Amino acid sequence: MEDNRIRWVDKFIIAAIIQGGIITAMAFMVVGFQITFTDVNIMQYLSLSFEGPAKWFFIGIIFYLIIVVAIAVTALFYNHLEINLKQKFSGGLKALAWIHLIGMNVGGAGAMLYMIFAGLAGSGVLSLFTEGTLGTQDPAVMDSFIEPIGAFVGLLGIGVICGGIGFIIAYKRIKNVL
């Protein structure tokens, strides 16, 4: 009898593919805006203003890429548990896995997207997209992003901690320690 349920490994792989698609779409958007606004070299402007709010743009992009890889690597843990060790995720383990999946994807992506947006807003590049002209740097705008970024990072942390607890419980069950 074949098991047709979607395993956790599949959910995390699908999530990594979706997150990879999002960061790719964002890259295409930046290229598209650069093609549209040829009088301003957006990436050069951001890199020249790295000391200011623009650093949040680059940090957000780099961390977003790390989140995509982390989600894909997490799938390997679930693959090992579900397929190699034949561990079933039900009850509390299933709840921890859901928190892990949601925390990494919503918390991780949310924090990084807010950081990217904050970098664009604070550096004045966002006004290029909305008004057609490059705005001035406004480091004070960054203050409005602190709480949402912190909340999303908190959700990410809760997700990762719950995933780690789930892994430990699953391994202990397999080894008949619990």
C-alpha positions as CSV (number, residue, x, y, z in Angstrom):
1,M,0.0,0.0,0.0
2,E,1.5,3.3,-1.1
3,D,1.6,6.3,1.2
4,N,0.2,9.3,-0.7
5,R,0.4,11.9,2.1
6,I,2.6,14.9,1.6
7,R,5.6,14.4,3.9
8,W,7.3,17.3,5.8
9,V,10.3,16.9,3.6
10,D,8.0,17.7,0.6
11,K,6.5,20.7,2.4
12,F,9.9,22.2,3.1
13,I,11.1,21.6,-0.4
14,I,8.0,23.2,-1.8
15,A,8.5,26.2,0.5
16,A,12.2,26.5,-0.5
17,I,11.1,26.5,-4.2
18,I,8.5,29.2,-3.5
19,Q,10.9,31.3,-1.5
20,G,13.5,30.9,-4.3
21,G,10.9,32.1,-6.8
22,I,10.1,35.1,-4.6
23,I,13.8,36.2,-4.4
24,T,14.2,35.6,-8.2
25,A,11.1,37.7,-8.9
26,M,12.5,40.5,-6.7
27,A,15.8,40.3,-8.7
28,F,13.9,40.6,-12.0
29,M,11.9,43.6,-10.5
30,V,15.2,45.4,-9.7
31,V,16.5,44.7,-13.2
32,G,13.2,45.9,-14.7
33,F,13.3,49.1,-12.7
34,Q,16.9,49.6,-13.7
35,I,15.9,49.2,-17.4
36,T,13.0,51.6,-16.9
37,F,15.0,54.3,-15.0
38,T,18.2,54.4,-17.0
39,D,19.2,57.8,-15.7
40,V,19.9,56.3,-12.3
41,N,22.1,53.3,-11.6
42,I,20.1,51.9,-8.7
43,M,22.6,49.3,-7.5
44,Q,25.5,51.7,-7.8
45,Y,23.5,54.3,-5.8
46,L,22.6,51.7,-3.1
47,S,26.2,50.4,-2.9
48,L,27.6,54.0,-2.6
49,S,25.2,54.7,0.2
50,F,25.9,51.5,2.1
51,E,26.8,53.4,5.2
52,G,23.2,54.6,5.5
53,P,19.9,52.8,5.3
54,A,20.8,51.1,2.0
55,K,22.7,48.5,4.0
56,W,19.4,47.1,5.1
57,F,18.5,46.4,1.5
58,F,21.7,44.3,1.0
59,I,21.5,42.6,4.4
60,G,17.8,41.7,3.7
61,I,18.8,40.2,0.3
62,I,21.7,38.2,1.7
63,F,19.6,36.9,4.7
64,Y,16.7,36.1,2.4
65,L,19.0,33.9,0.3
66,I,20.2,32.3,3.5
67,I,16.6,31.6,4.6
68,V,15.9,29.9,1.2
69,V,19.0,27.6,1.7
70,A,18.1,27.0,5.4
71,I,14.6,25.8,4.4
72,A,16.0,23.5,1.8
73,V,18.5,22.1,4.2
74,T,15.8,21.6,6.8
75,A,14.0,19.4,4.3
76,L,17.0,17.0,4.6
77,F,16.4,16.6,8.3
78,Y,12.8,15.7,7.7
79,N,13.8,13.4,4.9
80,H,16.1,11.6,7.2
81,L,13.5,11.3,9.9
82,E,10.5,10.4,7.7
83,I,12.0,8.3,5.0
84,N,15.2,6.9,6.3
85,L,14.2,6.4,9.9
86,K,10.4,6.0,9.1
87,Q,9.4,8.4,11.9
88,K,5.7,9.5,11.7
89,F,4.9,13.1,12.6
90,S,1.6,13.1,14.4
91,G,0.1,14.8,17.5
92,G,2.6,17.1,19.2
93,L,5.4,16.4,16.6
94,K,3.0,17.5,13.8
95,A,2.2,20.7,15.6
96,L,5.9,21.4,16.2
97,A,6.6,20.7,12.5
98,W,3.8,23.1,11.4
99,I,5.2,25.8,13.7
100,H,8.6,25.2,12.2
101,L,7.4,25.5,8.6
102,I,5.3,28.6,9.3
103,G,7.9,30.2,11.5
104,M,10.7,29.8,9.0
105,N,8.7,30.9,6.0
106,V,6.5,33.7,7.4
107,G,8.9,34.9,10.0
108,G,12.1,34.5,7.9
109,A,10.7,35.9,4.7
110,G,8.7,38.6,6.5
111,A,11.7,39.9,8.3
112,M,13.9,39.9,5.3
113,L,11.3,41.6,3.0
114,Y,10.8,44.3,5.6
115,M,14.5,44.8,5.8
116,I,14.7,45.1,2.0
117,F,11.8,47.5,1.9
118,A,13.3,49.6,4.8
119,G,16.5,49.9,2.9
120,L,14.8,51.1,-0.2
121,A,12.6,53.5,1.7
122,G,15.4,54.9,3.9
123,S,17.9,55.3,1.0
124,G,15.4,57.2,-1.2
125,V,15.3,54.6,-3.9
126,L,11.7,53.7,-3.1
127,S,10.5,57.1,-4.3
128,L,12.1,56.3,-7.6
129,F,9.6,53.5,-8.0
130,T,6.6,55.5,-6.6
131,E,7.3,59.0,-7.9
132,G,9.8,58.5,-10.7
133,T,12.5,60.5,-9.0
134,L,15.3,59.5,-6.6
135,G,14.5,60.7,-3.1
136,T,16.8,61.8,-0.3
137,Q,18.2,59.5,2.4
138,D,16.1,59.5,5.5
139,P,17.6,57.3,8.3
140,A,14.7,58.3,10.6
141,V,12.3,56.2,8.5
142,M,14.1,53.1,9.7
143,D,12.6,53.5,13.2
144,S,9.2,52.6,11.9
145,F,10.5,49.2,10.7
146,I,12.1,48.0,14.0
147,E,9.0,46.5,15.6
148,P,7.8,44.6,12.5
149,I,11.2,43.2,11.8
150,G,11.6,42.2,15.4
151,A,8.2,40.5,15.4
152,F,9.1,38.5,12.3
153,V,12.5,37.6,13.7
154,G,10.7,36.4,16.8
155,L,8.4,34.2,14.7
156,L,11.4,32.8,12.9
157,G,13.1,32.0,16.2
158,I,10.0,30.3,17.6
159,G,9.7,28.3,14.4
160,V,13.3,27.2,14.5
161,I,13.2,26.3,18.2
162,C,10.0,24.3,17.8
163,G,11.6,22.5,14.8
164,G,14.7,21.7,16.9
165,I,12.5,20.4,19.8
166,G,10.6,18.3,17.3
167,F,13.8,16.8,15.9
168,I,15.1,15.9,19.3
169,I,11.8,14.3,20.3
170,A,11.6,12.3,17.1
171,Y,15.2,11.1,17.5
172,K,14.6,10.1,21.1
173,R,11.4,8.2,20.1
174,I,13.4,6.3,17.4
175,K,16.1,5.4,19.9
176,N,13.4,4.4,22.4
177,V,14.8,6.9,24.9
178,L,11.4,8.5,25.7
